[in-house]
Amino acid sequence: MIIKLDFSHDGYKRDNLAFYLLLINVNQVAPHLALVLGNNYFSLSVKGISNAVSFDSKLESMKRKKLPLVLFKLQKNVPEDGLFRIITYHFSKLSPLKGDGITCLHPIKASLEEIYKFESGAEVVADLLLELEKLSIIDSVESINLKEDIFTLKPYQLEDVQRQIAQKLI
């Protein structure tokens, strides 16, 4: 999937009211996914669950590590307190990834399905992005630590994600 970014280098501008789908370490096969609502960061990984932790501190850490990030700014069709409730609910239902078929996409997909009232068949982020684009949910695309204004998401399958999770559990 090729994504044209609507700016040149490091186009992210802090917006305390924004809602983002965040792709982390986007140059690797199967980037990590998170949601950002204002300064609240939501993520599920083998290390644990980040349920409404400070995005500012996470972002500083990612910048120090020079991780390439792509942020998809999503429409907010629900009041912020409703978004917060939905997202924290879906993240709180899970435990850290342990190779049982659950991936970082699961609570994100469940949250977005409830927020935008659609059923997603996505198994990987490229599928989800196509669904969100078709529904006109993505407002803009921003990046941090990317050198080009065109980004190509490397193709991968669910099996690649499960293999990465298994390797991190060793």
C-alpha positions in Angstrom: 0.0 0.0 0.0 1.4 3.4 -1.0 0.4 6.4 1.1 1.0 10.0 0.0 1.7 12.1 3.0 0.2 15.6 2.8 3.4 17.5 3.9 7.1 17.2 3.6 9.4 15.9 6.4 8.2 15.6 10.0 4.7 17.1 9.4 3.3 16.2 12.8 1.8 19.1 14.7 0.7 18.5 18.3 -3.1 18.7 18.6 -4.6 18.0 22.0 -8.0 17.4 20.5 -7.0 15.0 17.8 -7.7 11.3 17.4 -5.0 9.2 15.6 -4.3 5.7 14.4 -0.5 5.5 15.0 1.8 3.2 13.1 5.1 2.7 14.8 8.4 1.6 13.2 6.6 1.7 9.8 9.6 0.5 7.8 9.5 -3.0 9.3 7.2 -5.7 8.2 4.1 -5.6 10.5 4.5 -2.2 12.2 3.2 -1.8 15.7 -0.2 0.0 16.0 -1.6 2.3 18.7 -4.4 4.8 19.1 -3.9 8.4 20.4 -6.7 10.5 21.7 -5.5 13.9 22.8 -2.5 13.1 25.1 -3.8 9.5 25.8 -1.9 6.7 24.2 -3.4 3.2 23.9 -1.3 0.1 22.8 -1.2 -3.6 23.3 2.1 -5.5 23.0 4.0 -8.4 24.6 5.3 -5.9 27.1 1.9 -5.0 28.3 -1.1 -2.7 27.9 -0.8 1.0 27.6 -4.3 2.2 28.5 -4.5 6.0 28.5 -0.8 6.6 29.3 0.9 9.9 28.4 1.4 10.2 24.7 3.9 13.1 25.3 6.3 10.8 27.2 5.8 7.9 24.7 6.4 10.3 21.8 9.6 11.6 23.3 10.9 8.1 23.7 10.0 7.2 20.1 11.7 10.3 18.9 14.9 9.5 20.9 14.9 6.1 19.3 14.3 7.7 15.9 11.4 5.4 15.2 9.6 6.2 11.9 6.0 7.0 12.7 2.9 7.6 10.6 -0.2 9.2 12.2 -3.6 8.9 10.6 -5.8 11.7 11.9 -9.3 10.2 12.2 -12.7 12.0 12.3 -14.3 12.4 15.7 -17.9 11.6 15.3 -18.4 10.9 19.0 -17.7 13.3 21.9 -14.2 12.9 23.3 -15.5 11.3 26.6 -17.4 8.7 24.6 -14.3 8.0 22.5 -12.2 7.6 25.7 -14.8 5.3 27.3 -15.0 3.1 24.2 -11.2 2.8 23.7 -10.4 2.2 27.4 -13.1 -0.5 27.5 -11.6 -2.5 24.6 -8.0 -2.2 25.8 -8.9 -3.1 29.4 -10.5 -6.4 28.3 -7.2 -7.8 27.1 -3.9 -9.0 28.6 -0.4 -8.6 27.1 0.1 -10.4 23.9 1.1 -14.0 24.4 0.9 -15.7 21.0 -2.7 -16.8 21.2 -3.8 -15.2 18.0 -4.6 -11.8 19.5 -2.5 -8.9 18.0 -2.1 -5.2 18.6 -4.8 -4.7 15.9 -7.6 -6.4 17.9 -8.5 -3.7 20.4 -8.0 -0.9 17.8 -10.3 -2.6 15.3 -12.9 -3.3 18.0 -12.8 0.3 19.2 -13.1 1.7 15.6 -15.9 -0.7 14.8 -17.9 0.6 17.7 -17.0 4.3 17.2 -17.8 4.3 13.4 -20.5 1.7 13.4 -19.0 -0.7 10.8 -17.8 -4.3 10.7 -14.2 -4.7 9.8 -12.8 -7.8 8.1 -9.2 -6.5 8.5 -6.5 -8.9 9.6 -3.6 -6.4 9.1 -3.3 -2.7 9.2 -3.3 -2.2 5.3 -6.8 -3.8 5.2 -8.0 -1.5 8.0 -6.6 1.6 6.4 -8.4 0.7 3.1 -11.7 0.3 5.1 -11.2 3.6 6.9 -10.4 5.4 3.6 -13.4 3.9 1.9 -15.6 5.2 4.7 -13.9 8.7 4.6 -12.8 8.4 8.2 -9.1 9.5 7.6 -8.8 13.3 7.7 -5.1 13.6 7.1 -1.7 11.8 7.4 1.3 13.0 9.3 4.7 11.6 10.0 7.7 11.8 12.3 11.2 10.6 11.4 10.3 9.8 7.8 12.5 11.3 5.0 10.1 11.1 2.1 6.6 12.4 1.6 5.5 9.1 0.0 5.4 6.1 2.3 5.0 2.5 1.2 3.6 0.1 3.8 5.4 -3.2 3.2 3.0 -6.1 2.5 2.6 -8.7 5.2 0.1 -11.2 6.4 -1.3 -12.2 9.8 1.2 -15.0 10.0 4.0 -12.5 9.9 2.5 -10.6 12.9 2.1 -13.9 14.9 5.7 -14.9 14.1 6.9 -11.5 15.4 4.9 -11.9 18.6 6.2 -15.5 19.1 9.8 -14.3 18.6 9.4 -11.5 21.2 8.1 -14.0 23.7 11.3 -16.1 23.6 
